[in-house]
């Protein structure tokens, strides 16, 4: 739409000015002509009075209308203010509830974390129990294998000798060479123990820990790092209990005794274990030898 069509042109402005000048001339002429007419002046005064009265009435009515409108606006503002106050109160209450809920969520999170730690501890204990059960089962299998082999009187498979050992010694040979790798290493540890003399029981416990439990635990860490130590202890004392049950090992006061008739058999079983080709056993023997060398340096 063209906005220039709404504007006055130069000619239209001149016409408007001319009309205004004519109106002004008429008003001036008429006023001058009737300046002495009292009647006209009275009419004009009366008309002015009436107009003033009408304007006053209109002003009064307008004042009432405005006052009513302001009152209505004030009432509306008061209502809105009360509504805002109520809303603020509700928001404050909601903020308090949200704070309480956040605190509860935090507390619940802490409880869940604590429960998770308890479950982890319980799981570790269950794994430890499982390790103990595995060790006990291995010990039972060792006993069963020893008894079966002893009853069958089968000769040991050695590389240096083709004749079976004497009857009292074949049980020791079967336990420390033909049942399990754990028992083989225990026999290897006993062979080193015999070479160290006759230590007291506390020293034997230390030797048992350094020359058997620690190496076995080190090898078990690959498969079960959390319960390797517990499983190694279980294996050690289970095999020790088996050796005591068969009379291979006995307690003499504060000392540990190995029956003399079993010493040669234990050394022979240790040699066979050392000559074996099982990598797991060879690595454990290296650890045992290092610990034994350290014990000799400390003169235990």
ZAMARTI-955330 format. One line per field, with one value per residue: residue number from 1; residue in three letters; y, z, x negated of N, C-alpha, C, O in turn. Coordinates in steps of 0.2 Angstrom, whole numbers, plus 5000, padded with zeros to 4 digits. Each point is the difference from the previous one (the first is absolute). Layout:
! residues N
num: (NUM ...);
residuo: (ALA ...);
nyy: (Y ...);
nzz: (Z ...);
nxx: (X ...);
cayy: (Y ...);
cazz: (Z ...);
caxx: (X ...);
cyy: (Y ...);
czz: (Z ...);
cxx: (X ...);
oyy: (Y ...);
ozz: (Z ...);
oxx: (X ...);
END
This chain:
! residues 300
num: (1 2 3 4 5 6 7 8 9 10 11 12 13 14 15 16 17 18 19 20 21 22 23 24 25 26 27 28 29 30 31 32 33 34 35 36 37 38 39 40 41 42 43 44 45 46 47 48 49 50 51 52 53 54 55 56 57 58 59 60 61 62 63 64 65 66 67 68 69 70 71 72 73 74 75 76 77 78 79 80 81 82 83 84 85 86 87 88 89 90 91 92 93 94 95 96 97 98 99 100 101 102 103 104 105 106 107 108 109 110 111 112 113 114 115 116 117 118 119 120 121 122 123 124 125 126 127 128 129 130 131 132 133 134 135 136 137 138 139 140 141 142 143 144 145 146 147 148 149 150 151 152 153 154 155 156 157 158 159 160 161 162 163 164 165 166 167 168 169 170 171 172 173 174 175 176 177 178 179 180 181 182 183 184 185 186 187 188 189 190 191 192 193 194 195 196 197 198 199 200 201 202 203 204 205 206 207 208 209 210 211 212 213 214 215 216 217 218 219 220 221 222 223 224 225 226 227 228 229 230 231 232 233 234 235 236 237 238 239 240 241 242 243 244 245 246 247 248 249 250 251 252 253 254 255 256 257 258 259 260 261 262 263 264 265 266 267 268 269 270 271 272 273 274 275 276 277 278 279 280 281 282 283 284 285 286 287 288 289 290 291 292 293 294 295 296 297 298 299 300);
residuo: (UNK UNK UNK UNK UNK UNK UNK UNK UNK UNK UNK UNK UNK UNK UNK UNK UNK UNK UNK UNK UNK UNK UNK UNK UNK UNK UNK UNK UNK UNK UNK UNK UNK UNK UNK UNK UNK UNK UNK UNK UNK UNK UNK UNK UNK UNK UNK UNK UNK UNK UNK UNK UNK UNK UNK UNK UNK UNK UNK UNK UNK UNK UNK UNK UNK UNK UNK UNK UNK UNK UNK UNK UNK UNK UNK UNK UNK UNK UNK UNK UNK UNK UNK UNK UNK UNK UNK UNK UNK UNK UNK UNK UNK UNK UNK UNK UNK UNK UNK UNK UNK UNK UNK UNK UNK UNK UNK UNK UNK UNK UNK UNK UNK UNK UNK UNK UNK UNK UNK UNK UNK UNK UNK UNK UNK UNK UNK UNK UNK UNK UNK UNK UNK UNK UNK UNK UNK UNK UNK UNK UNK UNK UNK UNK UNK UNK UNK UNK UNK UNK UNK UNK UNK UNK UNK UNK UNK UNK UNK UNK UNK UNK UNK UNK UNK UNK UNK UNK UNK UNK UNK UNK UNK UNK UNK UNK UNK UNK UNK UNK UNK UNK UNK UNK UNK UNK UNK UNK UNK UNK UNK UNK UNK UNK UNK UNK UNK UNK UNK UNK UNK UNK UNK UNK UNK UNK UNK UNK UNK UNK UNK UNK UNK UNK UNK UNK UNK UNK UNK UNK UNK UNK UNK UNK UNK UNK UNK UNK UNK UNK UNK UNK UNK UNK UNK UNK UNK UNK UNK UNK UNK UNK UNK UNK UNK UNK UNK UNK UNK UNK UNK UNK UNK UNK UNK UNK UNK UNK UNK UNK UNK UNK UNK UNK UNK UNK UNK UNK UNK UNK UNK UNK UNK UNK UNK UNK UNK UNK UNK UNK UNK UNK UNK UNK UNK UNK UNK UNK UNK UNK UNK UNK UNK UNK UNK UNK UNK UNK UNK UNK);
nyy: (4994 5004 5000 4998 4989 4994 4998 5007 5002 5001 4994 4989 4998 4999 4990 4992 5000 4996 4989 4996 5000 4992 4990 4999 4998 4989 4992 5000 4995 4989 4996 5000 4991 4990 5007 5004 4990 5008 5004 5006 5011 5006 5004 5010 5010 5004 5006 5011 5008 5003 5008 5011 5006 5004 5010 5009 5004 5007 5011 5006 5004 5009 5010 5004 5005 5011 5007 5003 5008 5011 5005 5003 5011 5008 5002 5007 5011 5005 5003 5008 5010 5002 5005 5011 5007 5002 5008 5011 5003 5003 5010 5008 5002 5007 5011 5004 5002 5010 5009 5002 5005 5011 5006 5003 5009 5011 5004 5004 5010 5008 5003 5007 5010 5005 5004 5010 5009 5004 5006 5011 5007 5005 5009 5010 5006 5006 5011 5008 5005 5009 5010 5006 5006 5010 5009 5005 5007 5011 5007 5006 5009 5010 5005 5007 5010 5008 5004 5008 5010 5006 5005 5010 5007 5009 4994 5003 5008 4992 5009 5003 5001 4991 5003 4991 5009 5004 4989 4998 4995 4989 4997 4997 4989 4992 4998 4995 4991 4994 5009 5005 5007 5000 4992 5001 5007 4995 4993 5005 5003 4992 4999 5007 4997 4992 5005 5002 4989 5004 5004 5010 4997 5005 4994 4992 5004 5002 4992 4996 5007 4998 4992 5004 5003 5002 4992 4994 5004 4998 4990 4999 5004 4993 4991 5000 5008 4998 4992 5008 5011 5005 5004 5010 5010 5005 5006 5011 5008 5004 5007 5010 5005 5004 5010 5009 5004 5006 5008 5005 5004 5005 4999 5008 4997 5003 4989 5004 4992 4999 4995 4996 4994 5009 4999 4990 4995 5003 4995 4990 5000 5002 4991 4992 5001 4998 4990 5003 4995 4996 5003 4995 4989 4999 5002 4992 4993 5003 4999 4991 4998 5005 4995 4992 5003 5002 4992 4996 5006 4997 4992 4998);
nzz: (5000 4992 5004 4990 4999 5007 4993 5009 4993 4992 4991 5001 4998 4990 4995 5002 4994 4990 4999 5000 4991 4993 5002 4997 4989 4997 5002 4993 4990 5000 5001 4991 4994 5003 4995 4992 4994 5004 4992 4992 5002 4999 4989 4996 5003 4994 4990 5000 5001 4992 4993 5004 4997 4990 4997 5004 4994 4991 5003 5001 4991 4995 5004 4998 4991 4999 5004 4993 4992 5003 5001 4991 4996 5005 4996 4990 5000 5004 4992 4993 5005 5001 4990 4998 5005 4996 4992 5003 5002 4992 4996 5006 4999 4991 5002 5006 4994 4994 5006 5003 4992 4999 5007 4997 4993 5004 5005 4994 4997 5007 5001 4993 5002 5007 4996 4994 5006 5003 4992 5000 5008 4998 4993 5005 5006 4995 4997 5008 5001 4993 5003 5008 4997 4995 5007 5004 4994 5000 5009 4999 4994 5005 5006 4995 4997 5008 5003 4994 5001 5008 4999 4994 5009 4999 4992 5008 4997 5001 5002 5011 5000 5001 5007 5001 5001 5007 5004 5007 4993 5000 5011 5006 4999 5006 5011 5003 4998 5008 5007 5006 4992 5002 4996 4989 4997 5001 4992 4991 5001 4997 4989 4996 5000 4992 4990 5002 4997 5010 4990 5005 5010 5009 5004 5007 5010 5007 5006 5009 5009 5006 5008 5008 5011 5006 5003 5009 5010 5003 5004 5012 5003 4997 5007 5007 4992 4996 4992 4994 5004 4998 4990 4999 5004 4994 4991 5002 5003 4990 4993 5003 4997 4989 4998 5003 4992 4992 5007 4992 5002 5004 5007 4998 5005 5003 5002 4991 5002 4997 4998 5009 5006 5006 5009 5003 5008 5010 5006 5004 5010 5009 5003 5006 5011 5006 5003 5009 4995 5010 4991 4999 4995 4989 4995 5000 4991 4990 4998 4996 4989 4994 4999 4993 4989 4997 4997 4990 4992 4999 4992 4991);
nxx: (4996 5006 4989 4995 5004 4993 4991 4998 5009 4993 5002 4997 4989 4997 5002 4992 4990 5001 4999 4990 4994 5002 4995 4990 4998 5001 4992 4991 5000 4999 4990 4994 5002 4995 4993 5006 4997 5007 5007 4996 4999 5010 5002 4995 5004 5009 4999 4997 5009 5006 4996 5002 5010 5002 4996 5006 5009 4998 4999 5009 5007 4996 5003 5010 5002 4997 5007 5010 4998 5001 5010 5006 4997 5005 5011 5001 4999 5009 5008 4999 5004 5011 5004 4998 5007 5010 5001 5001 5011 5008 4999 5005 5011 5004 4999 5008 5009 5000 5002 5011 5007 4999 5006 5011 5002 5000 5009 5009 4999 5003 5011 5004 4998 5007 5009 4999 5000 5010 5006 4997 5004 5010 5001 4997 5008 5008 4997 5002 5010 5003 4996 5006 5009 4998 4998 5009 5005 4996 5003 5010 5001 4998 5008 5008 4997 5000 5010 5006 4996 5004 5010 5000 4998 5007 4996 4992 5007 4993 4995 5003 5011 4994 4992 5007 5006 4992 5001 4992 4993 5004 5001 4991 4997 5005 4997 4990 5006 5006 4997 4992 5004 5011 5006 5003 5008 5010 5003 5004 5011 5007 5002 5007 5011 5002 5003 5011 5001 4996 5003 4998 5006 4996 4991 5003 5003 4991 4996 5006 4998 4991 4999 5007 5000 4991 4993 5002 4997 4989 4998 5001 4990 4993 4999 4991 5001 5011 5000 4995 5001 5009 5000 4995 5005 5008 4997 4998 5008 5003 4994 5001 5009 5000 4995 5007 5007 4994 5002 5006 5010 4991 5009 4992 5010 4989 5000 4994 5008 4989 5010 4994 5008 5002 4993 4998 5007 4999 4992 5002 5006 4994 4994 5005 5001 4991 5001 5006 5009 5002 5005 5010 5000 5000 5010 5007 4998 5003 5011 5003 4998 5007 5010 5001 5001 5010 5006 4999 5005 5011 4997 5006);
cayy: (5006 5006 5004 5007 5003 5003 5007 5006 5003 5007 5003 4998 5005 5007 5000 5000 5007 5005 4999 5002 5007 5002 4999 5004 5006 5001 5001 5007 5005 4999 5002 5007 5002 4999 5001 5004 4997 4997 4994 4995 4999 4996 4993 4997 4999 4994 4994 4999 4997 4993 4995 4999 4995 4994 4997 4998 4994 4995 4999 4996 4993 4997 4999 4994 4994 4999 4997 4993 4996 4999 4995 4993 4998 4999 4993 4994 5000 4997 4992 4998 5000 4995 4994 4999 4998 4992 4996 5000 4995 4993 4999 4999 4994 4995 5000 4997 4993 4997 4999 4994 4995 5000 4997 4992 4996 4999 4995 4994 4999 4998 4993 4995 5000 4996 4993 4997 4998 4994 4994 4999 4996 4993 4996 4998 4994 4994 4997 4997 4993 4995 4998 4995 4993 4997 4998 4994 4995 4997 4995 4993 4996 4997 4995 4994 4998 4996 4994 4995 4998 4996 4993 4996 4999 5001 5003 5007 5001 5004 5000 4997 4994 4995 4996 5004 5002 4995 5001 5006 5006 5001 5004 5006 5001 5001 5007 5006 5000 4998 5002 5006 5004 5004 4995 4999 5006 4999 4996 5004 5004 4996 4999 5006 5000 4995 5003 5005 4998 4999 5006 4999 5000 5007 5001 4996 5003 5005 4996 4998 5006 5003 4995 4997 5004 5006 4998 4997 5006 5004 4996 5000 5007 5000 4998 5002 5005 5003 4994 4996 4999 4996 4994 4997 4997 4994 4995 4998 4997 4994 4995 4999 4996 4993 4997 4998 4994 4994 5000 5003 5005 4999 5006 4998 5007 5006 4999 4996 4994 4996 4993 4999 4996 5004 5006 4998 5000 5007 5003 4997 5003 5007 5000 4999 5006 5005 4997 5000 5005 5004 5007 5003 4997 5002 5007 5000 4997 5006 5004 4996 5000 5007 5001 4996 5004 5006 4997 4997 5006 5003 4995 4998);
cazz: (5000 4999 5006 4998 4998 5006 5002 4996 4995 5001 4999 5006 5006 4998 5001 5007 5003 4997 5004 5007 5000 4999 5006 5005 4998 5002 5008 5002 4998 5004 5007 4999 4998 5005 5006 5004 5002 5007 5000 4997 5005 5005 4998 5000 5007 5003 4996 5004 5007 4999 4998 5006 5005 4997 5001 5007 5001 4997 5004 5006 4998 4998 5006 5003 4996 5001 5007 5000 4996 5004 5005 4997 4999 5006 5003 4996 5002 5006 4999 4997 5005 5004 4996 5000 5006 5000 4996 5003 5006 4997 4998 5006 5003 4995 5001 5006 4999 4995 5004 5004 4996 4998 5006 5001 4994 5002 5005 4996 4996 5005 5002 4994 5000 5006 4999 4995 5004 5004 4996 4997 5005 5001 4994 5001 5005 4996 4996 5004 5002 4994 5000 5005 4998 4995 5003 5004 4995 4997 5005 5000 4994 5001 5005 4997 4995 5004 5003 4994 4997 5005 5000 4994 5000 4993 5001 4997 4994 5001 4995 5003 5003 4997 5005 5004 5007 5005 5002 5004 4997 4994 5001 4999 4993 4996 5002 4998 4993 4996 5001 4997 5000 5006 5005 4998 5003 5007 5001 4999 5006 5006 4998 5002 5008 5003 5000 5005 5007 5004 5003 5004 4996 4998 4995 4995 4997 4995 4994 4996 4997 4995 4995 4997 5000 4996 4992 4997 5000 4994 4994 4999 4999 4993 4999 5006 5004 5007 5005 4999 5006 5004 4997 5001 5007 5000 4997 5004 5006 4999 4999 5006 5004 4997 5002 5007 5001 4998 5004 4997 5004 5007 5005 5006 5004 4996 4994 4995 4999 4994 5002 4996 4995 4995 4997 4993 4995 4999 4995 4993 4997 4999 4994 4994 4999 4997 4993 4996 4994 5001 5001 5006 5006 4999 5002 5007 5003 5000 5006 5006 5000 5002 5007 5004 5000 5004 5006 5002 5001 5006 5005 5003);
caxx: (5004 4996 5001 4999 5007 5003 4998 5003 4995 4999 5006 5004 4998 5002 5007 5002 4998 5005 5007 4999 5000 5007 5004 4997 5003 5007 5001 4998 5006 5006 4999 5000 5007 5005 4996 5004 5006 5001 5004 4995 4995 5003 5001 4994 4998 5004 4997 4993 5001 5003 4994 4996 5003 5000 4993 4999 5004 4997 4994 5002 5001 4994 4997 5003 4998 4993 5000 5002 4995 4994 5002 5000 4994 4997 5002 4997 4993 5000 5001 4994 4994 5001 4999 4993 4998 5002 4995 4994 5000 5000 4993 4995 5001 4997 4993 4999 5002 4995 4994 5000 4999 4993 4996 5002 4996 4993 5000 5001 4994 4995 5002 4999 4993 4998 5003 4996 4993 5002 5000 4994 4997 5004 4998 4993 5000 5002 4995 4995 5003 4999 4993 4999 5003 4996 4994 5002 5002 4993 4997 5003 4998 4993 5000 5003 4995 4995 5003 5001 4994 4997 5003 4998 4993 4997 4993 5000 4997 4994 4995 4994 5001 5006 5003 5004 4997 5002 5007 5001 4998 5003 5005 4997 4998 5007 5003 4996 4998 5004 5007 5002 4995 5000 4996 4993 4996 4999 4994 4994 4999 4998 4993 4996 5000 4995 4993 4999 4999 5006 5003 5006 5006 5002 4996 5003 5006 4997 4998 5006 5003 4995 4998 5006 5006 4999 4999 5007 5004 4997 5002 5007 5003 5001 5007 5005 4996 5003 5000 4994 4996 5004 5000 4993 5000 5004 4996 4994 5002 5003 4995 4996 5004 4999 4994 5000 5004 4996 4995 4994 4998 5002 4998 4997 5000 5000 4996 5003 4995 5002 4998 4994 5001 5003 4996 4997 5006 5002 4995 5001 5005 4998 4996 5005 5004 4996 4998 5006 5001 5006 4997 5003 4996 4993 5000 5001 4994 4996 5002 4998 4993 4998 5002 4995 4993 5001 5000 4993 4996 5002 4998 5006);
cyy: (5006 5005 5007 5003 5003 5007 5005 5002 5007 5004 4999 5005 5007 5001 5000 5006 5005 4999 5002 5008 5003 5000 5005 5007 5001 5001 5007 5005 4999 5003 5008 5003 5000 5002 5004 4997 4996 4993 4994 4999 4996 4993 4996 4998 4994 4994 4997 4997 4993 4995 4999 4995 4993 4997 4998 4994 4994 4998 4996 4993 4996 4998 4993 4994 4998 4997 4993 4995 4998 4995 4993 4998 4998 4993 4995 5000 4997 4992 4997 4999 4994 4993 4999 4998 4993 4996 4999 4995 4993 4998 4999 4993 4994 4999 4996 4992 4998 4999 4994 4994 4999 4997 4992 4997 4999 4995 4993 4997 4997 4992 4995 4999 4995 4993 4997 4998 4993 4994 4998 4996 4993 4996 4997 4994 4994 4997 4997 4993 4995 4998 4995 4993 4997 4997 4993 4994 4997 4996 4994 4996 4998 4994 4993 4997 4996 4993 4995 4998 4996 4993 4996 4998 5001 5003 5007 5001 5005 4999 4996 4993 4996 4996 5004 5001 4995 5002 5006 5006 5002 5005 5007 5002 5002 5007 5005 4999 4998 5002 5006 5004 5004 4995 4999 5006 5000 4996 5003 5004 4996 4998 5005 5001 4995 5002 5005 4998 4998 5006 4999 5001 5008 5001 4996 5003 5006 4997 4998 5006 5002 4995 4996 5004 5005 4998 4998 5006 5005 4997 5000 5007 5001 4999 5003 5005 5001 4994 4996 4998 4994 4993 4996 4998 4994 4994 4998 4996 4993 4994 4998 4995 4993 4997 4998 4993 4994 4999 5002 5005 5000 5006 4997 5006 5006 4998 4996 4994 4997 4993 4999 4995 5003 5005 4998 5001 5008 5003 4997 5003 5007 5000 4999 5006 5006 4998 5000 5005 5004 5007 5003 4998 5003 5008 5000 4998 5006 5004 4997 5000 5007 5001 4996 5003 5005 4997 4998 5006 5003 4995 4998 4993);
czz: (5000 5006 4998 4998 5006 5001 4995 4995 5001 4999 5005 5006 4999 5001 5007 5004 4998 5004 5007 5000 4998 5007 5005 4998 5002 5007 5002 4998 5004 5007 5000 4999 5006 5007 5005 5002 5006 5000 4998 5006 5006 4998 5000 5008 5003 4997 5004 5007 4999 4998 5006 5005 4997 5000 5007 5002 4997 5004 5006 4998 4998 5006 5004 4996 5001 5007 5000 4997 5005 5006 4998 4999 5006 5003 4996 5002 5007 5000 4997 5005 5005 4997 5000 5006 5002 4996 5003 5006 4998 4998 5005 5003 4995 5001 5006 4999 4995 5004 5004 4995 4998 5006 5000 4994 5002 5005 4997 4996 5004 5003 4995 4999 5005 4999 4994 5003 5004 4995 4997 5005 5001 4994 5001 5005 4997 4996 5005 5003 4994 5000 5005 4998 4994 5003 5003 4995 4996 5005 5000 4994 5001 5005 4996 4995 5004 5003 4994 4997 5005 5000 4994 4999 4993 5001 4997 4994 5000 4994 5002 5003 4998 5006 5004 5007 5005 5002 5005 4997 4994 5001 4999 4993 4995 5002 4997 4993 4995 5001 4997 5000 5006 5005 4998 5003 5007 5002 4999 5005 5006 4999 5002 5007 5003 5000 5004 5007 5003 5003 5004 4996 4998 4993 4994 4997 4996 4994 4996 4997 4994 4994 4996 4999 4995 4992 4997 4999 4994 4993 4999 4999 4992 4999 5005 5004 5007 5005 4999 5006 5004 4997 5001 5007 5001 4998 5004 5006 4999 4998 5006 5005 4997 5002 5007 5001 4998 5003 4997 5004 5007 5004 5006 5004 4995 4993 4995 4998 4993 5002 4995 4995 4994 4996 4993 4995 4998 4996 4993 4996 4998 4993 4994 4999 4996 4993 4995 4995 5001 5001 5006 5006 5000 5002 5008 5003 5000 5006 5006 5001 5002 5007 5005 5000 5005 5007 5003 5001 5007 5006 5005 5002);
cxx: (4996 5002 5000 5007 5004 4998 5003 4995 5000 5006 5005 4999 5002 5007 5002 4998 5006 5006 4999 5000 5007 5004 4998 5003 5007 5001 4998 5005 5006 5000 5000 5006 5005 4997 5005 5007 5000 5003 4995 4995 5003 5001 4993 4998 5004 4998 4994 5002 5003 4994 4996 5003 5000 4993 4998 5004 4996 4993 5002 5002 4994 4996 5002 4998 4992 4999 5002 4995 4994 5001 5000 4993 4996 5002 4997 4993 5000 5001 4994 4994 5001 4999 4992 4997 5001 4995 4993 4999 5000 4993 4995 5001 4998 4992 4998 5001 4994 4993 5000 5000 4993 4996 5002 4996 4993 4999 5001 4994 4994 5001 4998 4992 4998 5002 4995 4993 5002 5000 4994 4996 5003 4997 4992 5000 5003 4995 4994 5003 4999 4993 4998 5003 4996 4994 5002 5002 4994 4997 5003 4998 4993 5000 5003 4996 4994 5002 5000 4993 4996 5003 4999 4993 4996 4993 5000 4996 4994 4995 4993 5000 5006 5003 5004 4997 5003 5007 5002 4999 5004 5006 4998 4998 5006 5002 4996 4998 5006 5008 5002 4993 4999 4996 4993 4995 5000 4994 4994 4998 4998 4993 4995 5000 4996 4993 4998 4999 5007 5002 5006 5006 5002 4995 5003 5006 4997 4997 5005 5003 4995 4999 5006 5006 4999 4999 5007 5004 4998 5003 5008 5003 5002 5008 5005 4996 5002 4999 4994 4996 5004 5000 4993 4999 5004 4996 4995 5002 5004 4995 4996 5004 5000 4994 4999 5004 4996 4994 4993 4997 5003 4997 4996 4998 5001 4997 5004 4995 5003 4997 4994 5001 5003 4996 4997 5006 5002 4995 5001 5006 4999 4996 5005 5004 4996 4998 5006 5000 5006 4998 5003 4995 4992 4999 5001 4993 4994 5001 4998 4993 4997 5001 4995 4993 5000 5000 4993 4996 5002 4998 5006 4999);
oyy: (5001 5002 5004 5006 5004 5004 4999 5000 5003 5004 5005 5002 5003 5005 5004 5003 5004 5005 5003 5003 5005 5004 5003 5004 5005 5004 5003 5004 5005 5003 5003 5006 5005 4997 5000 5003 4995 4995 4995 4994 4995 4995 4994 4995 4996 4994 4994 4995 4996 4995 4994 4995 4995 4994 4995 4995 4994 4994 4996 4995 4994 4995 4996 4995 4994 4996 4996 4995 4995 4996 4996 4994 4996 4997 4994 4994 4996 4996 4995 4995 4997 4995 4994 4996 4996 4995 4995 4997 4996 4995 4995 4996 4995 4995 4996 4996 4994 4996 4996 4995 4994 4996 4996 4994 4995 4996 4995 4995 4996 4996 4995 4995 4996 4995 4994 4995 4996 4995 4994 4995 4995 4994 4995 4995 4994 4994 4995 4995 4994 4994 4995 4995 4994 4994 4995 4995 4994 4995 4994 4994 4994 4995 4995 4994 4995 4996 4994 4994 4995 4995 4994 4996 4996 5005 5001 4996 5006 4995 4998 4997 5003 4997 5006 4997 4996 5006 5004 5005 5006 5004 5005 5006 5004 5004 5005 5004 5002 4996 5001 4999 5001 5002 4999 4999 5002 5001 4999 5001 5002 4999 4999 5002 5002 4999 5002 5004 4998 5001 4995 5002 5000 5003 5002 5000 5001 5003 5001 4999 5002 5002 4997 5001 5002 5003 5002 5000 5002 5004 5001 5001 5004 5003 5001 4998 5002 5002 4994 4994 4996 4995 4994 4994 4995 4994 4994 4994 4996 4995 4995 4996 4995 4994 4995 4996 4994 4996 4999 5001 4997 5003 4995 5004 5001 5005 4996 5002 4999 5000 5001 5001 4997 5002 5004 5002 5001 5004 5004 5001 5002 5004 5003 5002 5003 5004 4999 5005 5004 5002 5004 5004 5002 5002 5004 5002 5001 5003 5003 5001 5000 5003 5002 4999 5002 5003 5001 5000 5002 5002 5000 4997);
ozz: (5004 5000 5004 5000 5000 5004 4995 5001 5004 5004 5002 5003 5004 5003 5002 5004 5004 5002 5003 5005 5003 5001 5004 5004 5002 5002 5004 5003 5001 5002 5004 5002 5001 5005 5006 5003 5001 5003 5003 5001 5003 5004 5002 5001 5004 5004 5001 5002 5004 5003 5000 5003 5004 5002 5001 5003 5003 5000 5002 5004 5002 5001 5002 5003 5001 5001 5004 5002 5000 5002 5003 5001 5001 5003 5003 5001 5001 5003 5002 5000 5001 5003 5001 5001 5002 5002 5000 5001 5002 5000 5000 5001 5002 4999 4999 5002 5001 4999 5000 5002 4999 4999 5002 5001 4999 5000 5002 5000 4999 5000 5001 4999 4999 5001 5001 4999 5000 5002 4999 4999 5001 5001 4998 4999 5001 4999 4998 5000 5001 4998 4998 5001 5000 4998 5000 5001 4999 4998 5001 5000 4998 4999 5001 4999 4997 4999 5001 4999 4998 5001 5000 4996 4998 5004 4996 4998 5000 4997 4996 5001 4998 4999 5002 5002 4999 4999 4998 5001 4997 4995 4997 4998 4996 4995 4997 4998 4994 4997 4996 5004 5002 5004 5004 5002 5003 5004 5003 5002 5004 5005 5003 5003 5005 5004 5001 5004 4997 5006 5000 4994 4994 4996 4994 4994 4995 4994 4994 4994 4995 4994 4995 4994 4995 4996 4995 4995 4996 4996 4994 4998 4999 4996 4999 5006 5005 5006 5003 5001 5003 5003 5001 5001 5003 5003 5001 5001 5004 5003 5001 5003 5004 5002 5001 5004 5003 4999 5002 5001 5001 4998 5003 5000 4997 4996 5003 4998 4999 5001 4994 4994 4994 4995 4996 4994 4995 4995 4996 4994 4995 4996 4995 4994 4996 4996 4994 5000 4995 5005 5003 5005 5005 5004 5003 5006 5005 5003 5005 5006 5004 5003 5005 5005 5004 5005 5005 5005 5003 5006 5006 5003);
oxx: (4995 5006 5003 5001 5004 5003 5002 4994 5003 5002 5004 5004 5003 5002 5005 5004 5001 5003 5005 5002 5002 5004 5004 5002 5003 5004 5004 5002 5003 5004 5003 5002 5004 5002 4999 5004 4996 4998 5000 4999 4997 4999 5000 4997 4998 4999 4999 4996 4998 5000 4997 4997 4999 4999 4997 4997 4999 4998 4996 4997 4999 4997 4997 4999 4999 4996 4996 4999 4997 4996 4997 4998 4996 4996 4998 4997 4995 4997 4998 4996 4996 4997 4998 4996 4996 4998 4997 4995 4996 4998 4996 4996 4997 4998 4995 4996 4998 4997 4995 4996 4997 4996 4995 4998 4997 4995 4996 4998 4996 4996 4998 4998 4995 4997 4999 4998 4995 4998 4998 4996 4996 4999 4999 4996 4997 4999 4997 4996 4999 4999 4997 4997 5000 4998 4996 4998 4999 4997 4997 4999 4998 4996 4997 4999 4998 4996 4998 4999 4997 4996 4999 4998 4996 4999 5004 4996 5001 5001 4996 4995 5005 5005 4999 4996 5005 5002 5004 5003 5000 5002 5003 5001 5000 5003 5003 4996 4999 5004 5004 4996 4994 4996 4996 4995 4995 4997 4995 4994 4995 4996 4995 4995 4997 4996 4994 4999 5005 5000 5003 5000 5002 5003 4999 5001 5004 5001 5000 5002 5003 5000 4999 5002 5004 5003 5001 5004 5005 5002 5002 5006 5005 5003 5006 4998 4996 5000 5000 4999 4998 5000 5000 4998 4998 5000 4998 4997 5000 5001 4998 4998 5000 4999 4997 4999 5002 4996 4995 4994 5006 4995 5002 4995 5005 4999 5005 4995 5006 4994 5000 4997 5000 5001 5000 4998 5001 5001 4999 5000 5002 5001 4999 5001 5003 4999 5000 4996 5001 4997 4996 4999 4998 4995 4997 4999 4997 4995 4998 4998 4996 4996 4998 4997 4995 4997 4998 4995 4996 5001 4999 5004);
END
